[in-house]
Amino acid sequence: MISVVTGGDRGIGKAISMMLVKEGYNVVFTYRSRENEANKTLNELREYGRAECYKMDVSKWEEVRETFKKIGDAYGKIDVLVNNAGIAGENAKIDLIGVDEWKRIIDVNLTGVFYCCKASLPYIIKARGCIINMSSIAGKMGGKLGVHYASSKAGVIGLTFALASELAEKGVRVNAIAPGPVDTELISEEVKEKLKEFSPLKRIAKPEEIAHAVKFLIENEYVTGEVIDVNGGRYMD
Ligand SMILES: NC(=O)c1ccc[n+]([C@@H]2O[C@H](COP(=O)([O-])OP(=O)(O)OC[C@H]3O[C@@H](n4cnc5c(N)ncnc54)[C@H](OP(=O)(O)O)[C@@H]3O)[C@@H](O)[C@H]2O)c1
């Protein structure tokens, strides 16, 4: 079984890649800039099974198209695609968010998901596989990371619903996960401390807890067009 994880060199993507390789999947992960980190992750994955990685910027269509063509040529199909790569913006307040910054966040977090779904489609359909998109609680509640981040993650939810509806008859399932704060580099240590106070469970998530939701969405073949919340009870606030 072939799985592809974008932004799999660290953080949530690495935890997902690790879960997949331990479950017996052949893991192909992508990274954008940190070659050393990617090679380190690759070595760790190979202790458990088969893995390889490709350098790919999800916001560049030609790069995405060529990378998925290479993966498709090598493996013939893709059983699981996890669109995990994403970024948070530099400024959270709308008056400080420039037009270029707005576009940068949308290009990576939303257009990147569209590109990866589009480029992988023939291989996903061939496998009657599944797609899991990383949204965020920000896509449902707004949050404090800014209008660009929240809009991109809300867009991922819309894309997930529409694609799930379109691909159901081909036997392909499409779901999203909306994590609350997770212990990765995406948020600063200072912000993490503050976010713990907001959480009913008084902590933020471990990346492995998001990977666990990915495992559920792969295994339960009757779930499609859903967004799974993994946020430590934030809706009880
Ligand atoms: N951490 C949280 O609290 C949290 C909460 C909800 C949702 N999420 C979502 O979960 C996903 C993973 O986040 P994380 O917390 O694991 O963040 P992270 O530790 O910062 O990792 C993000 C990964 O995405 C890659 N990436 C960023 N821009 C890219 C691009 N243009 N093309 C390809 N890869 C790119 C990064 O590589 P480079 O740095 O080399 O670009 C890195 O591998 C994101 O979509 C994020 O929005 C995170």
The ligand as a Gaussian input file, in Angstrom:
#p B3LYP/6-31G(d) Opt

LIG

0 1
 N        0.668000      22.912000      14.860000
 C       -0.596000      23.269000      15.027000
 O       -0.974000      23.801000      16.087000
 C       -1.618000      23.013000      13.958000
 C       -2.964000      23.127000      14.283000
 C       -3.927000      22.909000      13.301000
 C       -3.527000      22.585000      12.004000
 N       -2.196000      22.492000      11.709000
 C       -1.828000      22.169000      10.335000
 O       -1.103000      20.963000      10.326000
 C       -0.202000      20.952000       9.216000
 C        1.199000      20.579000       9.681000
 O        1.624000      21.585000      10.576000
 P        2.793000      21.399000      11.649000
 O        2.275000      21.944000      12.907000
 O        3.342000      20.024000      11.602000
 O        3.828000      22.478000      11.064000
 P        5.421000      22.425000      10.870000
 O        6.068000      21.662000      11.949000
 O        5.795000      23.843000      10.647000
 O        5.577000      21.597000       9.500000
 C        5.027000      22.091000       8.315000
 C        5.526000      21.276000       7.153000
 O        4.950000      21.819000       5.942000
 C        6.024000      22.104000       5.030000
 N        5.706000      23.197000       4.133000
 C        5.459000      24.487000       4.425000
 N        5.264000      25.193000       3.296000
 C        5.390000      24.324000       2.262000
 C        5.297000      24.430000       0.854000
 N        5.073000      25.608000       0.248000
 N        5.463000      23.329000       0.105000
 C        5.709000      22.134000       0.690000
 N        5.844000      21.959000       2.014000
 C        5.672000      23.053000       2.798000
 C        7.195000      22.469000       5.959000
 O        8.433000      22.453000       5.257000
 P        9.310000      23.829000       5.073000
 O        9.400000      24.478000       6.401000
 O       10.592000      23.365000       4.524000
 O        8.534000      24.688000       4.134000
 C        7.042000      21.360000       6.971000
 O        7.529000      20.154000       6.442000
 C       -0.309000      22.334000       8.577000
 O       -1.182000      22.290000       7.481000
 C       -0.904000      23.189000       9.689000
 O       -1.598000      24.299000       9.207000
 C       -1.231000      22.681000      12.660000

